[in-house]
């Protein structure tokens, strides 16, 4: 049987992080500061940040939405890849966590591209829909509380334009999705959404084994 995947030891992962993309110094410093926090596991990896920044540039994204900002690393990576007139709406509920990243946004010169909205994300997204912003978003990144993942996905399908991209994080959930004995609520929610996306005729999709699992979803015209 052909080898299905590489085994990433620390040496190979360090090589991938260093050679697999161009992580700006300001982003690397924010990532390092966040790594020292008790909640550091909520941060995306550098290689995932490279992929997301590449997708923003590749697709010519001018309007993006992030659901779950934490300390702002993923927001920084995407905002740096946006054009000068681009915008990123960040949905989060924590002033404490997002305050960590704001000085880095300022230092990088992208704070003006980031619109941080501190409120439950379902409310922020619904307000955008109610304001007539359906089919106007180029890319949406979902990386927040798991019980609301399905709601975020459905709202994303309204807001994202035809041909636009939805990125869903944590879809492998540290391997728990493949463990039939794990019946925790968050695990079941992610399993259910994974299956829903896999069978959703409204979209094209591909799941990547990067970070904690990232599914790319393209809204079909």
LUMTISE-973847 format. One record per atom (N, C-alpha, C): x, y, z; atom name. Coordinates in steps of 0.001 Angstrom, whole numbers, plus 524288, in hexadecimal, padded with zeros to 5 digits. Atoms other than C-alpha are relative to their C-alpha. Layout:
REM residues N
     xx     yy     zz  atomo
      X      Y      Z     CA
...
//
This chain:
REM residues 221
     xx     yy     zz  atomo
  8034E  7FB57  80000      N
  80000  80000  80000     CA
  80374  804DE  80000      C
  7FD00  7FB32  8003E      N
  804FF  80D7F  7FC88     CA
  7FF92  80303  80523      C
  80006  7FCD3  7FB4A      N
  808B5  81672  807B8     CA
  7FBE2  80442  7FF81      C
  80458  7FC53  8005B      N
  7FCB1  81EC5  80AA5     CA
  80192  80583  80194      C
  7FE84  7FACF  7FE22      N
  8038C  829D6  81193     CA
  80550  7FFB8  80290      C
  7FB15  7FFB2  7FD3C      N
  81054  82E53  8174F     CA
  7FF10  80009  805E6      C
  8000E  7FF66  7FA5D      N
  8132A  82D22  825AC     CA
  80310  804E8  8014C      C
  7FD8A  7FAFB  7FEF1      N
  8160E  83AE0  82A48     CA
  80253  80009  8057C      C
  7FD5E  7FF34  7FB07      N
  8201B  83A90  8351A     CA
  80141  805CF  80083      C
  7FF13  7FA76  7FF05      N
  82468  8477B  83B05     CA
  803D3  80253  7FC13      C
  7FC24  7FDFB  803AC      N
  83003  848D6  831DF     CA
  7FD85  80131  7FAB6      C
  8027C  7FF29  8050D      N
  827CE  84747  825A6     CA
  7FBF7  8045F  8004C      C
  803DF  7FBD0  7FF6A      N
  81D14  85020  82AED     CA
  802A8  80555  8002D      C
  7FD0F  7FB1C  7FFD8      N
  8272B  85AAB  82DD4     CA
  801C4  8018B  7FA8B      C
  7FE77  7FEEA  80567      N
  82C27  8596E  81FEE     CA
  7FB59  801F8  7FCD7      C
  804B2  7FE66  802D3      N
  81E4E  85A71  81A83     CA
  7FE75  80590  80171      C
  80173  7FAC4  7FE42      N
  81B7A  8667E  822B9     CA
  803A9  80416  7FDC5      C
  7FC31  7FC3D  801E4      N
  82804  86D03  81E53     CA
  80025  8009E  7FA21      C
  7FF6E  7FFF2  805B0      N
  827D0  8696A  80FF8     CA
  7FAD2  7FFE7  7FD0D      C
  80502  800CF  802A8      N
  81956  86758  80D18     CA
  7FCDD  804E7  7FF08      C
  802C8  7FB19  800D9      N
  81571  8759D  80CC9     CA
  80325  80472  80245      C
  7FD2C  7FB5E  7FE3A      N
  8197B  8836F  81000     CA
  7FCF9  80283  8047D      C
  80297  7FDD5  7FB6F      N
  814F5  88663  81DBB     CA
  80292  8052F  8016D      C
  7FDB3  7FAF9  7FE89      N
  816EF  894DE  8206A     CA
  801DB  7FFF4  805AB      C
  7FDD4  7FFD6  7FABD      N
  81F0C  897FC  82C6A     CA
  7FBEB  801B6  803FE      C
  803EA  7FE12  7FC50      N
  813D3  89F70  832B4     CA
  7FC17  7FBB6  8015B      C
  8038F  8045C  7FEFE      N
  80B22  8937E  8314C     CA
  802A4  7FBD5  80351      C
  7FD25  803E1  7FCE8      N
  81592  88A61  836A3     CA
  80055  801AA  805B5      C
  7FFB0  7FE21  7FA9C      N
  816DB  892EF  842BA     CA
  7FAB9  7FFA5  802C1      C
  8052F  800AD  7FDA7      N
  80834  892FC  8450B     CA
  7FEFD  7FA3F  80129      C
  800B6  8059C  7FF2B      N
  807FC  8843D  8437A     CA
  8031C  7FE2C  804B9      C
  7FCB9  8017E  7FB94      N
  81329  882EE  84D31     CA
  7FDAD  801EE  80524      C
  80267  7FE0B  7FB30      N
  80C58  88B91  85730     CA
  7FB4A  7FCB2  80178      C
  804A3  80326  7FEF1      N
  7FFD7  883C4  855D6     CA
  80176  7FA8F  801DE      C
  7FE55  8054B  7FE87      N
  80753  876FD  8573D     CA
  80117  7FF8D  805D3      C
  7FF03  8001D  7FA70      N
  80A6E  87AC5  86539     CA
  7FB23  8004E  80355      C
  804E6  7FF8D  7FD28      N
  7FC16  87BDA  868EA     CA
  7FDBA  7FA9C  8011F      C
  8026A  804FD  7FE99      N
  7F44A  87117  86F8C     CA
  7FC67  7FE03  7FBAF      C
  803B3  80179  80426      N
  7EAAF  87131  86424     CA
  802A0  7FF98  7FAAE      C
  7FD06  7FFDA  804E0      N
  7F569  8703E  859D1     CA
  7FE0C  7FC1C  7FBEF      C
  801E7  803EA  803B3      N
  7EF25  86433  853C1     CA
  7FBC9  801FF  7FC60      C
  80415  7FDC8  80353      N
  7E4AB  86CF4  84DF5     CA
  80247  802D6  7FB43      C
  7FD88  7FD24  80443      N
  7EE90  87370  844E2     CA
  8011A  7FC72  7FB5C      C
  7FEA0  8030E  80497      N
  7F042  86ECA  836ED     CA
  805EF  7FFBA  7FF7E      C
  7FA63  800BA  800C3      N
  7FDA6  869F6  832B7     CA
  80210  803B5  7FBD8      C
  7FD8B  7FC99  803DC      N
  8074E  871B8  82A9C     CA
  7FF11  7FE06  7FA75      C
  800CD  8020D  80548      N
  805D8  86885  81F06     CA
  7FA64  800D0  7FE31      C
  8055E  7FED4  8017F      N
  7F719  86A39  81F51     CA
  7FF6E  805CC  7FEB8      C
  80013  7FA74  8013C      N
  7F918  878E1  81FC4     CA
  8022E  80112  7FAA3      C
  7FDCA  7FF60  8053B      N
  80197  877BB  813AE     CA
  7FC05  7FEA1  7FBCB      C
  803EA  801B9  803CB      N
  7F6F5  87054  80C7D     CA
  7FB91  803F7  7FF8E      C
  8045C  7FC52  80010      N
  7EC54  879E0  81069     CA
  80182  80527  7FD6B      C
  7FE2B  7FB35  8027F      N
  7F453  885BE  80C79     CA
  8007A  7FF36  7FA1A      C
  7FF7A  80143  8058F      N
  7F741  87F2B  7FF75     CA
  7FAA9  7FFE9  7FD52      C
  80538  80042  80249      N
  7E8C8  87C84  7FD18     CA
  7FD9A  80571  7FF6A      C
  80204  7FAA8  80056      N
  7E531  88AAA  80009     CA
  80245  802C0  7FB3C      C
  7FD76  7FD84  80482      N
  7EF11  88F41  7F611     CA
  7FE5F  7FD68  7FAE7      C
  8015A  802E9  804C0      N
  7EBEB  8849D  7EC2E     CA
  7FA99  8016F  7FDFB      C
  8056A  7FEF8  8017B      N
  7DD5A  8878B  7EC41     CA
  7FEDD  805CB  7FF2D      C
  800E9  7FA72  80081      N
  7DF15  89630  7EC07     CA
  7FBE2  801F5  803D2      C
  803E9  7FEA6  7FC10      N
  7D72B  89775  7F884     CA
  80054  805CC  8015D      C
  80040  7FA94  7FE36      N
  7D2C1  8A536  7FBC6     CA
  7FC8B  80092  804D1      C
  8035D  7FFDA  7FB64      N
  7C885  8A21B  80622     CA
  7FFF3  7FA91  80271      C
  7FFB3  804FF  7FD3C      N
  7CA8E  89760  81031     CA
  7FD74  80086  80553      C
  8024E  80036  7FAC9      N
  7C42B  89338  81CDE     CA
  802A6  7FB9B  802FC      C
  7FDC2  803F9  7FC9A      N
  7CA4E  88BE8  82832     CA
  7FC69  7FF38  804AC      C
  80342  80150  7FB7F      N
  7C203  884EE  8325A     CA
  8037A  7FD5D  8040A      C
  7FC63  801E9  7FC09      N
  7CAA4  88351  83E51     CA
  8056D  80221  7FF01      C
  7FB17  7FD47  80112      N
  7D67B  88C47  83F04     CA
  80445  7FEB5  803E9      C
  7FC45  8013B  7FBDD      N
  7DD0D  88860  84BE3     CA
  803C7  80498  800A2      C
  7FC56  7FBAC  7FF51      N
  7E9A4  89074  84CBD     CA
  8015A  802C3  7FAE7      C
  7FF7E  7FCFE  804CE      N
  7E92D  89497  83E93     CA
  80421  7FE46  7FC26      C
  7FBF1  801C7  803A4      N
  7F3B6  88C71  837D1     CA
  7FDCB  7FEEE  7FA92      C
  8023F  80131  8051D      N
  7EB16  88721  82CF5     CA
  7FDF4  804F4  7FD5F      C
  801D0  7FB0D  8022B      N
  7E4FF  89496  82B48     CA
  8048B  80316  7FDB2      C
  7FB6A  7FD36  801DB      N
  7F285  89A85  829E1     CA
  801FE  7FDB5  7FAE3      C
  7FE16  80282  804CA      N
  7F6AD  89084  81FB5     CA
  7FC7D  8013E  7FB5C      C
  80394  7FED6  80452      N
  7EA70  892BC  81793     CA
  80014  805C5  7FE9A      C
  8001A  7FA60  8010E      N
  7EA80  8A185  81909     CA
  804D5  801B6  7FCF9      C
  7FB39  7FEB5  802DA      N
  7F898  8A234  8145F     CA
  7FFB0  7FE66  7FA44      C
  8008E  801E2  80560      N
  7F492  89AC6  8081A     CA
  7FBCC  802F5  7FCF3      C
  8040E  7FCF4  80298      N
  7E923  8A3DA  80530     CA
  80262  804A8  7FD29      C
  7FE43  7FB14  80255      N
  7EA94  8AF69  7FBFF     CA
  7FF0F  80483  803CA      C
  80066  7FB93  7FC6C      N
  7EB74  8BCDF  80234     CA
  7FA5A  80181  80122      C
  8057F  7FE9D  7FF38      N
  7DCDF  8BF18  80047     CA
  7FCB7  7FB5A  801C1      C
  802D5  80496  7FE3E      N
  7D957  8B17D  80541     CA
  7FE23  8008E  80597      C
  8021D  7FFC8  7FAB8      N
  7D1B3  8AEDF  811A0     CA
  7FF44  7FA81  80228      C
  800C0  804EB  7FD2E      N
  7D100  8A407  81BB8     CA
  7FCB0  80126  804C7      C
  80372  7FF7D  7FB7A      N
  7C5A1  8A35F  82534     CA
  80130  7FB7C  803AF      C
  7FE98  803F8  7FC25      N
  7C9C9  89C1E  8318D     CA
  7FBBB  7FFA4  80422      C
  80425  800F1  7FC28      N
  7BF53  8962B  83A42     CA
  80240  7FD1F  804AF      C
  7FE2B  8029A  7FB47      N
  7C301  89309  84842     CA
  7FCF9  8023C  804A1      C
  802AF  7FE25  7FB49      N
  7BDB5  8947C  8560F     CA
  803CD  801B9  8043C      C
  7FC28  7FEED  7FBE7      N
  7CA6F  89694  85D7C     CA
  80328  804E3  7FEDA      C
  7FCB0  7FB62  8005F      N
  7D03C  8A404  85F39     CA
  8057E  7FEC4  801E7      C
  7FAE2  80143  7FDC8      N
  7DB4E  89E1E  86744     CA
  80389  7FD50  7FC06      C
  7FCCD  802CF  803CF      N
  7E00A  894AC  85CD3     CA
  80153  80374  7FB4E      C
  7FEFD  7FCE0  804B9      N
  7DE87  89DD9  8513E     CA
  80397  804A0  80128      C
  7FC92  7FBA9  7FE95      N
  7E5A1  8A898  858BB     CA
  805BE  7FE88  7FF4E      C
  7FA9C  801BE  800B0      N
  7F208  8A054  857B5     CA
  801ED  80141  7FA7C      C
  7FE51  7FF68  80566      N
  7F251  8A14D  848F2     CA
  7FFB5  80578  7FDCB      C
  800E3  7FAD4  80250      N
  7EE12  8AF4C  846CB     CA
  80502  80326  7FF37      C
  7FB1B  7FD29  80106      N
  7FBAB  8B555  848BA     CA
  80306  7FDE6  7FB52      C
  7FD5F  80251  80486      N
  800FB  8ABD6  83E9B     CA
  7FD4A  8019C  7FAF3      C
  802D1  7FE09  80492      N
  7F645  8AFC0  83513     CA
  801C2  80587  7FEBD      C
  7FE46  7FA9B  800C0      N
  7FA45  8BDE2  83723     CA
  80589  80029  7FDCD      C
  7FA93  80018  801C1      N
  808BB  8BAE3  83583     CA
  8006A  7FE5F  7FA4C      C
  7FFD3  801EE  80560      N
  80618  8B38E  828E9     CA
  7FD59  803AE  7FC1F      C
  8028F  7FC43  8036F      N
  7FE34  8BEE2  8238E     CA
  7FAE9  7FE1E  7FDAE      C
  804D0  80232  8022C      N
  7F1CE  8B6F4  8219B     CA
  7FB4D  800CC  80393      C
  8045F  7FF3A  7FC64      N
  7E969  8BB5E  82D13     CA
  7FB5C  80286  7FD43      C
  80433  7FD70  802D7      N
  7E1A1  8C3C6  823AF     CA
  7FCE4  7FC5A  7FC81      C
  802C8  803D9  8033C      N
  7DDE7  8B7BE  81BDA     CA
  7FCA0  7FC5B  80351      C
  80297  803BC  7FC86      N
  7D8BB  8B075  827CB     CA
  7FBA6  802AD  80302      C
  8049E  7FE0A  7FD3E      N
  7CB1E  8B2F5  82D1B     CA
  7FE89  7FBF2  8041E      C
  800F5  803B7  7FBC4      N
  7CA65  8AC14  83A51     CA
  7FAB1  80110  80267      C
  8053A  7FF7B  7FDDB      N
  7BC84  8A9B3  83EF8     CA
  7FF69  7FC3B  80490      C
  80052  80321  7FB3F      N
  7BB65  8A4F9  84CFB     CA
  7FA50  7FF03  80162      C
  80562  801A9  7FF13      N
  7AE76  89DCE  84DBB     CA
  7FFAB  7FA48  7FE5D      C
  800B3  80553  801F8      N
  7A95B  88FEF  84BD2     CA
  7FFF4  7FFFC  7FA0E      C
  7FF46  7FFDB  805AA      N
  7AD11  88C96  83DF1     CA
  7FAEF  7FF11  7FD01      C
  804F0  800D5  802C8      N
  79FA1  88783  83A3B     CA
  7FCFD  8051B  7FF7B      C
  802B1  7FAF4  8003B      N
  79A52  894FD  83D74     CA
  8029A  803A6  7FC13      C
  7FD32  7FCAE  803B6      N
  7A4EB  89C0E  835D7     CA
  7FEE4  7FE5B  7FA6C      C
  800F2  801ED  8054C      N
  7A2FF  89369  829F2     CA
  7FA65  80105  7FE4A      C
  80572  7FF01  8015B      N
  7943E  894A8  82A78     CA
  7FF24  805CB  7FEE5      C
  80075  7FA66  800F8      N
  79587  8A363  82B57     CA
  80210  80167  7FA93      C
  7FDF9  7FF1B  80548      N
  79DC0  8A313  81EFA     CA
  7FC13  7FE39  7FBE8      C
  803FA  801F2  803A9      N
  7937E  89AD9  81823     CA
  7FB72  803C6  7FFBE      C
  8046F  7FC64  7FFC6      N
  788B1  8A3FC  81CAA     CA
  8013E  80537  7FD69      C
  7FE59  7FB11  80261      N
  79092  8AF89  81798     CA
  800BE  7FF92  7FA1F      C
  7FFAD  800A8  805AA      N
  7906E  8A9D9  809D9     CA
  8054F  7FE55  7FE00      C
  7FAB6  80181  8019A      N
  79E39  8A448  8099B     CA
  80065  7FA61  7FE16      C
  7FFDA  8054C  80238      N
  79A68  896E2  8045B     CA
  802F7  80012  7FAD5      C
  7FD23  800B1  804E4      N
  7A350  89223  7F96E     CA
  8040B  80445  7FF00      C
  7FC17  7FBE2  800B2      N
  7AD7B  89CC1  7FBF0     CA
  80556  7FE90  80237      C
  7FB1C  8017D  7FD6A      N
  7B80D  8958D  8039E     CA
  8030E  7FC46  7FC7C      C
  7FCB1  8035F  80343      N
  7C375  88F76  7FC3F     CA
  801E6  7FB2D  802EE      C
  7FDDA  8044D  7FCEE      N
  7C8A3  886F2  80748     CA
  7FE3E  8008A  805A6      C
  80156  8001B  7FA77      N
  7C3F1  882FC  814CC     CA
  802EB  7FB86  802A4      C
  7FD21  803D9  7FCEB      N
  7CC18  87BE1  81F05     CA
  7FD02  7FEF8  80505      C
  80301  8018B  7FB5E      N
  7C4BE  8745B  8299F     CA
  80396  7FD19  803C3      C
  7FC87  8024E  7FC16      N
  7CCA5  87172  835E3     CA
  7FE56  801EC  80567      C
  80219  7FE12  7FB0D      N
  7C43D  873CA  841E0     CA
  7FD7A  7FB7E  802FF      C
  80283  803F5  7FCBA      N
  7BB7A  86C85  84B89     CA
  7FD59  7FBDB  7FCA7      C
  801B9  8044E  80352      N
  7B824  85F3D  84610     CA
  7FA19  7FF32  7FFED      C
  805A6  800D1  80046      N
  7A9B1  85E4B  84A09     CA
  7FD41  80357  7FBF0      C
  8026C  7FC8F  803DB      N
  7A6C9  86990  840B5     CA
  80239  7FF52  7FA7E      C
  7FD7C  800A4  8051F      N
  7AEC1  8644B  83551     CA
  7FC05  7FF8F  7FB8C      C
  803DC  800A1  80431      N
  7A2D5  86039  82D70     CA
  7FD50  8052E  7FECB      C
  80277  7FAE7  800C7      N
  79C75  86D7F  82F7B     CA
  803A4  803A4  7FD06      C
  7FC39  7FCB8  802C6      N
  7A8E1  8746F  82B2C     CA
  80064  7FE67  7FA40      C
  7FFA0  801F1  80561      N
  7A9AE  86BC3  81F23     CA
  7FB5E  801C7  7FCBB      C
  804A3  7FE63  802EB      N
  79BB8  86EC0  81B10     CA
  7FFF8  805E8  7FF10      C
  7FFB5  7FA57  800CE      N
  79D9D  87D4D  81D2D     CA
  8043A  80158  7FC0C      C
  7FBDC  7FF20  803D2      N
  7AA3B  87C95  81575     CA
  7FE0A  7FF14  7FA74      C
  8020B  80118  80538      N
  7A305  87696  809FF     CA
  7FC76  80464  7FE01      C
  8031B  7FB76  80193      N
  79A21  88273  809EF     CA
  8038E  80498  7FEAB      C
  7FCB9  7FB60  80098      N
  7A4EA  88C97  80B2F     CA
  80415  7FF81  7FBB4      C
  7FBD3  800BA  803D2      N
  7AF5F  886BE  8025E     CA
  7FDC1  80018  7FA77      C
  801C2  7FF92  8056E      N
  7AE13  889D7  7F3F6     CA
  80086  7FAC0  7FD33      C
  7FF2F  804A9  8032F      N
  7AC7C  87F17  7E9D4     CA
  805A9  7FFCC  7FE10      C
  7FA80  80088  8015D      N
  7BA1A  879EF  7E72F     CA
  803A8  80172  8046B      C
  7FCD4  7FE8C  7FB80      N
  7BEC5  87EE6  7F464     CA
  80163  7FB4B  80356      C
  7FDB2  80443  7FCF9      N
  7C5C0  876D9  7FEAA     CA
  7FE9E  80069  805C4      C
  800BE  8007F  7FA65      N
  7C24A  8724B  80C59     CA
  8043B  7FC4A  80203      C
  7FC16  80350  7FD83      N
  7CD41  86CD9  814E0     CA
  7FE01  7FE6E  8055D      C
  801EC  80201  7FB03      N
  7C912  8643D  82045     CA
  80483  7FD5E  802D5      C
  7FB7B  801EE  7FD1A      N
  7D364  861A9  82AA1     CA
  7FE73  7FBB6  803DC      C
  8009C  80408  7FBEE      N
  7D52E  8566E  83464     CA
  7FC9B  7FB6D  7FE4C      C
  8038A  80419  801D5      N
  7CE1F  84C9A  82BD9     CA
  801EF  7FA7E  8014D      C
  7FE0F  8051A  7FE40      N
  7D6E9  84170  83094     CA
  8000E  7FF8B  805ED      C
  800CE  7FFC3  7FA54      N
  7D5C0  8459B  83EDD     CA
  803C7  7FC6E  802EC      C
  7FBD1  8031A  7FD87      N
  7E2C3  83FA4  84315     CA
  7FF30  7FA22  7FF62      C
  800F7  80583  80120      N
  7DE74  832BF  83D1B     CA
  7FB14  7FDD3  80263      C
  8049B  801FF  7FD3D      N
  7D241  831A4  84577     CA
  7FB97  7FE87  7FC4E      C
  8044A  8012F  803A2      N
  7C932  83190  839A4     CA
  8003B  7FA62  7FE04      C
  7FF68  80563  801DF      N
  7CE9F  82437  835E2     CA
  7FFD1  7FBFE  80461      C
  80044  8037A  7FB78      N
  7CD1E  81E79  8438E     CA
  7FA4C  7FF08  80164      C
  80589  800F9  7FF01      N
  7BFCB  817EC  844B5     CA
  7FE89  8002D  805C0      C
  80128  7FFD4  7FA69      N
  7C0FD  817C8  8537D     CA
  7FF80  8059F  80204      C
  8005C  7FA88  7FE5F      N
  7C1D8  82698  85402     CA
  7FAB9  8022D  7FE4C      C
  80541  7FE0E  8011D      N
  7B3E3  82B78  854F0     CA
  7FF12  8054B  802AF      C
  80098  7FAD5  7FDBA      N
  7B687  838DB  85ACE     CA
  7FD0B  8038F  7FC38      C
  8035D  7FCA8  80338      N
  7AD90  843A0  85601     CA
  802F4  80291  7FB82      C
  7FD1E  7FD4A  8041F      N
  7B7DD  84B32  84E8A     CA
  801B7  7FC40  7FBB6      C
  7FE6C  803EB  803D7      N
  7BCCF  83EDE  847FF     CA
  7FB71  7FE84  7FC7B      C
  8048F  80172  80315      N
  7AF2A  83B10  843B0     CA
  7FE5C  80469  7FC53      C
  80159  7FB88  8034C      N
  7AC8F  848C4  83E91     CA
  8038C  8003E  7FB3B      C
  7FC4C  7FFBB  8045B      N
  7B8DF  84893  8364D     CA
  7FF31  7FB74  7FC50      C
  80121  80481  80360      N
  7B627  83AD4  83148     CA
  7FB3E  80115  7FC8D      C
  804D8  7FEFB  802D1      N
  7A877  83EF7  82D72     CA
  800D4  80406  7FBAF      C
  7FF15  7FC00  803FD      N
  7AD15  84B28  8265D     CA
  80387  7FDF0  7FBAD      C
  7FCAA  80253  80403      N
  7B7E5  843AF  81F72     CA
  7FCC6  7FCD1  7FC1C      C
  80350  80332  80363      N
  7ADD1  83A21  81A3A     CA
  7FC57  80368  7FCC6      C
  80388  7FC7A  802C5      N
  7A48A  8451B  816A4     CA
  802C2  8029B  7FB6D      C
  7FD15  7FD6B  8042A      N
  7AEEF  84C4C  80EDF     CA
  80168  7FC16  7FBBC      C
  7FE8E  80414  803CB      N
  7B35B  83F9B  80869     CA
  7FB86  7FEDA  7FC43      C
  80482  8016C  8032D      N
  7A583  83D7D  8034D     CA
  7FCCA  804B7  7FE30      C
  802E3  7FB35  8012D      N
  7A196  84BA7  800E5     CA
  800AE  8017E  7FA44      C
  7FFC4  7FEC7  80594      N
  79E55  84DE1  7F288     CA
  80096  805D1  7FEE9      C
  7FF67  7FA60  800C2      N
  79F08  85C8E  7F4B3     CA
  805B5  8019E  7FF70      C
  7FA7E  7FE95  7FFBE      N
  7ADC3  85C03  7F5A4     CA
  80372  7FBDE  7FD7F      C
  7FBAE  80393  800FF      N
  7BA56  855E9  7F0FD     CA
  80382  80041  804C8      C
  7FD06  7FFF9  7FB23      N
  7C395  851F0  7FBD0     CA
  804C7  7FC7E  7FFB1      C
  7FB6E  80359  7FF3D      N
  7D0B5  84C47  7FFAB     CA
  801E8  800BB  8058D      C
  7FE03  7FFD4  7FAA3      N
  7D56F  848DD  80D4F     CA
  805E4  7FF29  7FFE8      C
  7FA53  80049  7FFCD      N
  7E3D7  84B27  8102A     CA
  801DD  7FE52  80561      C
  7FDAF  801A4  7FB12      N
  7EC0B  84498  81AA2     CA
  80424  803D8  801C7      C
  7FC6D  7FBE0  7FE51      N
  7F24C  85173  81EA8     CA
  7FE14  8020C  8053B      C
  80198  7FE3E  7FAD1      N
  7F26E  85694  82C8C     CA
  7FCAD  7FBDA  802A0      C
  803BB  80398  7FD93      N
  7E6C1  8506D  83349     CA
  7FBCF  7FE56  7FC21      C
  803AF  8014D  8041E      N
  7E024  84DDE  82647     CA
  7FD48  804EB  7FE0E      C
  8025A  7FB5A  80257      N
  7DB4E  85852  81CE3     CA
  7FCF8  7FE52  7FB2C      C
  8032E  8012C  8049E      N
  7D010  856B2  8135F     CA
  7FF3B  804F8  7FCCC      C
  800F7  7FBB8  803AD      N
  7CF7E  85F7E  80776     CA
  7FAD6  7FEF8  7FD41      C
  80541  8008F  80235      N
  7C19F  861C1  802A5     CA
  7FF21  80463  7FC18      C
  80126  7FC1E  80402      N
  7BEA9  868B1  7F5DE     CA
  7FA23  8000E  7FEF0      C
  80595  7FF70  8010C      N
  7B0D2  86DDB  7F473     CA
  7FF1D  7FFDD  7FA1B      C
  800EC  800A4  8059E      N
  7ABFE  86952  7E746     CA
  7FC74  80456  7FDDB      C
  80366  7FC08  80269      N
  7A647  8737F  7DDF5     CA
  7FA84  7FDF5  7FF27      C
//
